[in-house]
Amino acid sequence: MSKDIEIIPALMPKSFSELREQFERFVGLVETVQLDVMDGVFVPNKSWPYSENIEMLKELRGEMPSWEDINFEVDLMIQNPEHAVNDWLLLGASRVIVHTESTHKMDAIIAEVKDCVNGKQTDSEEETHVEVGIALNTTTENKMLEPWIGRVDFVQFMGIEKIGFQGQTFDERVIKKIQDLHEQYLDVTISVDGGVNFESAPKLIVAGATRLVSGSTILNSKDIAETINRLKNS
């Protein structure tokens, strides 16, 4: 399939040591990993740093593991993410994902991220701006995106109904949502997170998705590199 398809491993570390181990595991295999951040409020589960010590966000500024070797996007599955966005920007996130259902401050969040660069340099030695994406649950209508679609870098559709849990069954309803958005906004990058596996990946790509975020399919694989390549060429 197209070389434009990006496979992004989804990580849900419970501790900083687990975070370090998972980041290092993917150095050289992918350009970007997704860090799922869960506060136990917006979703029932908690992941690092909420599962360990929230103050670590401020203590670690500029010292995320493997930061110079691999990019990370942060999926903020937290209530009122506007209070945490700046911390993640200072930690060097290359992309920030905010869920429409989690905040009434989307305009302010988009503006804050758009004004930030992540400190890394491209081949042309120009600083790269941090991307901002909006995530949409399977039960949230696409029309909720309309106020911001022209200002975000991508849309992330959730491919499972119960977010914050890996290994769930793929929700087929997301296919139609992707098709509708792709037809209406041809230039918008579409990412899918949840339920991405060997069976669903080809359907998602045909529907218009170019970024596939996969957790358990990759993490439980005996050959991670082979699994990533197989998903990319679905």
N, C-alpha and C positions, 0 to 999 in steps of 0.2 A: 504494500500500500504506500501511500504518499510519504515522502520524507518529512513532510510538514506535521505529521502526527507526533505529538510529544507524550511520552509516558512518564507519569509522576508518581513515585511511591508515596503512600500516605502513612505517616508515622503517628502513633499515639503513645508516646513514652510516659511512664508513670514517675520517672525520676530523672535527675540530670545525668546520672551515670548511664541510664538506658538511652537517653537522648544522644549522648556522645557516641555510644556504641552503634546506634542506628545511623547516625550521620556518617560515621567513618565507613560503615558497611557499603554505602552507595557512592562514595567518592570514586570517580572514574567510570561509573556505570551510567549515570544520568547527570544532566546539568542542574536539575532542580528536584528537591523533595518537598513534600507538603507536611507541615507540622500542624496537627490537629490540636487546637487549644480548647479545652472544655472546662467550664467552671462549676459544673454540678447544678447550675441554675437554669440556663437556657437549654441545656441537655442534661440528663440525669448523671452521666459519667463525669469524672474529673480526670484530667491529664496534667502533665507538668506544664506550668509550675503550680497550678492550683492544688495538685495532689501532694505537693511537697512543701514549697515555701514561696509564696507569691513575691516576697521581697527580692528573690533572686533575679527578677527581671531588671531591677535597678542596679544590683551588684555586678551583673555580668555585662554591662554595656561595652560593646566592642570586643567581647571575648567569647562569642558563641563558638562551639567546637567545629573545626573544619570550615569555618566561615570563608576563608580565602580559597578553598578548594571546591566548594559546592554551594549553589544558591539554595535558598529556602523560601517558600511561600508559607504564610501563616494563615490558617483558616480559623477565624475567630468565632467559634461556637460558644459565645459568651453573651450574657445580658449586658446591655449598654457598653458596647465595645469602644465607644468614643473615649472612655476613661483609660483604655489600655493601648490604643493605637500608637501613641508617641513612644511608649516603651519598646514596642516591637520595631519601630522605625530606627530607633537608636541601636537596637541589637543587630541591624543589618538585613532585615527582611527585604527580599527583592520584589515580592508581591504580597499584598494584603487583601484578604477576602472577608467581606462583611455580609452577614445574612440580613435580608430585608426585614425579617420578622423580629430582629433583636434590638432595633434602635429607631428612634425618631430623629436622629441627628445625622442622617446619611449625607446631607449636603456638606456639613462641616467636616465629616470624615473624609469624603472625597477630596475636598480642598486641601486638607492637611497632608494626605498622602501624595497628591499631585505636586506639592511644593517640595517634596523630599527626593534626594538622591541617596543611593545605598552605599556610596563610597567606593564601589568597585569600578574598575575602568575597562572599557571595551578595547578592541584591537586599535581603534583610532585614538585611544587615550582620552576619550570623552566620558565623563561620568554618566551613569545610566540612571534614569528616573525610576522610582519605584512604581510598579503597576498596582492599580486598585481594581478589584473585581467584586461583583455582587452575586451572592449565592441565593438560590431560590429553591424552596422545598417543593416536593411533588404536588402538594395540595395548594400551593400559592399560584395564582394566575399570573401569566406573563405580563399582563398589563400593569402590574405593580412596578415593572422596570421602567416604564415610560418617562418618569421625571428625570432619570439619570442615565439612560442608555447612551446618550450622546457624549457623556463625560467619563465613562468608565472604560477600562482597557479590555475587560472580558466579563463574561457571565458564566457563573458556575451553577449548573443544574445538579441537584442532588438526585442520585439514581436509586435511592432507597427511601422508604417512608419514615422510618425511625432513625433519625440522624444521631451520630455520636457512637455508633456501634459498628464494628467490622464483621464481615462474614454474613451479611444479610442478603435475602433474596432480591434480585434486581426488580425494580418497579417499571413495568413496561410503559406506564403512562408518560414517562419522561421522553420517550421517542417522539411523540407528537409535539410535545412542548419544544423540543429542539428543532424539529422541522419547521414549526410555525415561526420561531424566532429567526432562524436562518433565512427563511424566505422573505421575512420582513426587513431584516438587517443583515445583508450579505457580508458586510465587512467586520461584523462583531465576532471576536474570537469566543468560541464556546468550549467550556471545560465541563466535564462530568465527573462527579465524585460519588462513589457508593455503588456497589453491585457490578463494578467493572471486572469482567472476566473474559475468558476465551469465547464464550457464547454471546455475550452482550456487546463486546467491543466492535465487531463488524457492523452491527446495527447502528451503534452510536456514530461511527465514522460516516456511514452512508447518510445518516440524518443530518450531519453537519458539524459534529464535534471534532476538534483538532487537538484537544488536550484531554487525556484520560488519566484520572487519578485512581490508583488501585492500591488497596491495602492488603487484605488477606491473600489474594491470589499471588501477589509478589512475595510477601513476607513468609508465607508457608511453602514456597516453592523450594524444591531441592536444587534447582539451578536458576538463580535469580536473573543472571544475564540472559539466559535462553528465554525465560518467561517474559522479560521486558521486550526482547526482540520479537517474540511471537505476538505479543499484544500490539506492538507498533505496526506489524505487518498483517494485521487481521483483515 
